[in-house]
Amino acid sequence: MSLRFHWFLPTNGGDGRHVVGGGHGLAPGGSGRPADVAYLTQVARAAEDNGFTAALTPTGAWCEDAWLSTAMLSQTTDRLKFLVAFRPGVVSPFLAAQMAGTFQNMSEGRLLLNVVTGGESHEQRMYGDYLDKDARYRRCDEFLEIVRRLWAGETVDFHGEHLSVDAATLGQIPDPIPDIYFGGSSPAAGIVAARHADVYLTWGEPPDAVAAKIAWIRGLAAEQGRTIRFGIRMHTITRDTADEAWAEADRLLAGIPADTVETVQEGLRRSESEGQKRMIALHNGSRDKLEIYPNLWAGVGLVRGGAGTALVGSHEQVADRITEYAALGIEEFVLSAYPHLEGAYWFGEGVLPILADRGLWTDERPRRRRHTLVPFAAAGR
């Protein structure tokens, strides 16, 4: 088994040398590096050059549109795939299936999809979506059934509780069919994941909690006669030594004002997302005891919604934690760092070679010709 590693494109307010907050209905904090095509191309190429398979682009009112951003970046990169997050409540299933077909065919197969049902009703209403959370999951189930059938080449007649199509036939069937990534910690989310997900994504909780979630989803999928791969979303602070890594974590923490933490946590506590509630429970808004498991740090979640934990340590220690998660059944890792550009190199040059030596990761980058610095050096031997 070769693990797959993905990076993150910071379209959520930009990038910088400090934690950029926001998410789950909160406005992003300050950054310093804009989320423009020029900078995001640097991040995407850094991910591509360091052996990452794909890059996740988030969705929501707090960030740039993922479809448009990645379509642009597909033209400034060569091999990197794009894990496009989108919300089924703001686009029709036929249009989404058609968009995926166009993207996949015009990018030569570089599309993956992260379906996000939407955890915050007040944010969903900004898009004109007035369903409650449970209804959003029922609609998502209908949405994915229609999309899957369209991708299978069917002519679809469907009349559900929330969605209906008549004689729908897709002309742009994606080749290959993009994998669907899906997350969620509520019972309603588990049902949709079991029926439709190729990869179930969880945020970076301690191994025992992750193992319980894997067992839960695996059991639900088995009831549907399906198997699912598992992935995890977290940040990284990896350095040559553990002291350097924890010094960087301390620097990031020092750059977070106490009043900002209070304001952000007040907003996040209103979240309807079960996953967000689990993230908050890891730190409870306190700066104390943020290392919640060896090399697992909850400091990012003080000001950022969504993924709130980071792997912190030497390259060897971070590789050890990844090996531990892999032993539980995690096959895909969606990672990030601050800043994302430099972080791709820290992880790609520091951790991936260790995992390759352990037989856990295969470098699929095309081999490059190596030129001698002195062309005629051999002649003098």
N, C-alpha and C positions, 0 to 999 in steps of 0.2 A: 504494500500500500504506500502510495506517495501522497503526503499531505499537500493541500493546495493553500496558497497564501495570496490574499488580496489586500490592496491598500485602500485609501480613502481620499476622495477629492474634496477639499474644503470649500465647497460652494455655500456653506452655512455662515456667511459673514466674513469669509476670508481666513487668512492664516497668520501666524505670528509666533513669537518666542514665548508667549504666555498662553494659558488656556483660554480658548475662545468659547464663551458660554452660549446659551440659547438652547432652543429645542423644546418640544412639547408645548408649543404655544408661546414661548418666551422669546423676546427679541435677542439677537446675538450681541455679545459684548464687543469690545474693541479688538482689532486684529493688528493691522500694520501692513499686511500684504494682501492686495485686492484679489477677489475671486474673478479675475479676468482671464481671457484666453491665453495670454502670454504666460502668466504665472502658473495657471493650472496645467498648461502644456509642460512646463518644467517639472511639476509634480508627477504628471502622468508618465513622462519619459523617464524620470528617476525610478518609478515603480517598474516600468517596462525593462529598464536596463539592469535592475537588481533582481529580476526573476519572479516578480509577482505575476499572477495569472490575470487578475482583473482589478478594477478600482470601483468601489461603491460611491455613488453620488446620492445624497439624501434627498428627501422630499418634504415639502411643507411650506407654509407661509414665511418661514424664517430663512429660506435659502433660494438660490437661483433654480429655475426649472431644470430638472434632471434630464429630460428628453433632449431639450435644446442644447444644454451644456455639453452633453456627451456626444451628440451628433457633430458638434463643432470640433471637439477634441479627437474624434475618430479620424479626422482629416489631418491632424498634426502629430499622430502617433502611427506606429506600424503594426504592432501585434497585440497590444494590451486590450483585453476585453473590458466592457463596462457593465457594472452591476447597477442597473437603473432602477431606483426606487420610485414607485408611483402609487397613487391611491385610486382604487377602483371606483370610488364614489364620485369622482370628478370627471370621468371620461367613460363613454359607452363601451361595452365589451367588444362590439364589432370594430370600433375605431381603435381601441387598444390593440386588438389582434392585428389589425391592418398596419398600425404604426410599428409594431414589433416585426412584422414581415418586411416592411420597408427598411427598417434599421438593420435587420439581420442580413438582408440581401445586399444592401449597399455598403455595408461595412465588412463584408465577407465573413460573416459568422461571429461577430465580436460582441454580441448582446447576451446579457443575463438579466433576469428581472427579479427585483425585490418588491413583492406585493405588501403594501402597508395599509392596513384597514383604516387606521386613524384612531388615536387614543383620546383625543380631546374634542369634545363636542363644540366648544366655543370656537376652536380653530376651523373645524369642519364647516361651521355656519358661514365662515368667511367665503367658502367656496360654494355656498348655496345648498349645502347638505345638512338636512335637519333631522336625520335619523338618529336614534340613540345608539349606544355602543353595541348592544346585542343585535339590533336590527342591521347595523353595518356589517357585522360578521355574517348574518344570513344572506345579505345582499352579495357579499364577497364570495360566498359559496356558489351562488347562482352565476356570478360574473365569471368565475374561473371554470365552471362547467361549460359555459357558452364558449369561452375562449379556447379551451382544450378541444372542444368538438370542431370549432372552426379550423384550428391548426391541423386537425386530423383529416381535413378535406371534406367534412360533412356539409350538407345543406341543413341548416339548423332552424327548427321551429321550437321556440321555448317560451312558455308563459308561466312566470313564477310570481312570488309574492312581491318582488321589487323590480324585476327586469323582464322584458319581453322582446323577442325578435321574431320576424317572420321571413322564411325562405332566405336566410342569411347564408351567403356563399362567399368565401374569401378568395380573392385572386392573388394576394401576396402571401402565400404560405411561407413562413420563415424556414430557412434551411441553414443549419439545423434548427430544430425547435429549441428555443432558449429554456434553460433550466429556470424553475421558479423557486425563489428563496422566500421563506415566510417565517415570521416570528410571532410570539404572543404567549402570555402566561395564563390567560383566563381559560376556563373550560370551553367557551365558544371558540377561542383561537385554536385550541387543540383539535377540535372537530374539523375545522377547515384545513389545518395543516395535514392531518391524517388523510384527508381526501384528495388533496391537490399538490402539496409541496414536494419538490425534489430534494430540497435542502431546508431543514429546520434550523433557524438561527436563534441563538440565545445570547444575552449579554453576559459579561464576564463575572459570574458569581464563583464562590469557592467550589472546588471539585465535587464535594458531596451534594451540593444543590444542583450542580450541572448534571451529575449522574442520575439524580431523581427525575429531572426534567427529561433526560434522554429516555429513561425507562417508561415514563408516562406517554410520550409521543410514540415511541416504538410500539407500545402496546396498542394504542389507538390505531396506528397504521396497520398493524397485523390484523385487527378486526376488519379492516377494509381490504385485506389481501394485498397490502402494499408494503414496500420497504422504503425508508427515507435515510438520506445522509444527514449528518449533523455538522453545524458550524457554530463559531463563537465570534462575537464582536467585542473588541477591547482595544485599548491604547497600549503603547509600549514606551518604556524609558530604558533603553539598553545601552551600556557603555563597556569599555574595556575592563573596568573593575566595578564591584558593587558599590564602593564608596563614591565613585564618580556618579553612578546612576542615582543613588539616594540623595546626593548633593543637588542633582538636577531636580528631583522631585521636591526637595525642600525649597529650591528657588522658585519653582512654579507655585508652590503653596504660599510663599511669601508675597507673591504678586497678586494674590486674591484678597481684596479688602474684606474685612469682617462684615461690613454693612451690605456688601454685594452678596455674600453668602446668605445672609438673613433674607434679603429680598428674593433671591432666586429660589431658596428652599420654600418660602411662603407660597410662591407660584407653583412649584413642582408638587407640593402637597395637595393641590387641587386636582392633580392629574387623575384621569379615569383609568390610566394604564396600569395593569397589574405588574408588568415588568418594571415600570418606573417606581412603583411602590416598593418593589424588592430592591431596587438600586438605592433608594433613600434609606431603607432599613440597614444597609451596610455601614452607614456612617451617622445617620440621624442628625445631619447638619452640624456635626461636631468635628473639629480638627484633631481630636484625640483619637489614638488607636486606629489610624487610617490603614495600617497594614493588617488587613483582615484575614490573611492567609500568607504563608511565606511567599514573598515577592509579588503579592497581589495588593495593590494600593487603591483605595477608594477616593482619593483626593480630587480627581477630575469631576466626579459627580457632585461636588459642592456647588459648582456653578454651571454645569452642563447637563441638560436633559438627555435622556437616552443612555447610551453606553457611558458608564461613569467610573470604570476601573481600568487600571493599567498594570501591565507586567513590568516590574522594576527590578533591575539587578544587572549583574555581569552578563555577557553574552551566554556564558555557560549556564548560569542560573535561569535565564529566560528560556533557553533551550530545554532545561530540565522541566520547567513548568509546562511548556508546550508538549513535551513527551508525556507528562502526566495526564493532561487533557486528552491527548491522542489515545492513551490507553483506555479512557472511558468511552471512546467512540467518536470523538470530535475529529473530523477529517478536513475541515476548512476553517481558516482563520482570517477574519476581516480585521485588519489592524490599522493603526494610525499613530501619529506622534505630533509633538509641537516643537519646531515647525515640521510640517509634513515633508518638505523637500529634503532637509537634512536627515529626518527620521527614517526615510526610505533607505538611505545609505547606511545608517547605523545598524538597522536590522538586516538589510540585504548583505552587507559585508561582514557583519559580526555574528549573526545567529544562523542564517541559512546554511553557511558552510558546515557548521557543527551538526545541524540536522541532516545534511547530506552525508556526512561521515557516519552518522548513526543509521543510515538507510531509510530515513523517514521522509526525505524530500529528494526529488529528482529535478535537476536543472534542465528545463526544456528550452532554454534560450539557444538560438542557433550559434554554432561555434564560430568564433572570429579568428581570422588569420592573424598570427602574431609576427610582427616584423622586427628583425634585429635592429638595435639602435645604431650599430656600426655595420653597414652593409658588407664590408669586406673583412670583417673580423676573423672569419674562419681561415682566410688565406695566410694569416700570420702565425698559425699554430704549427 
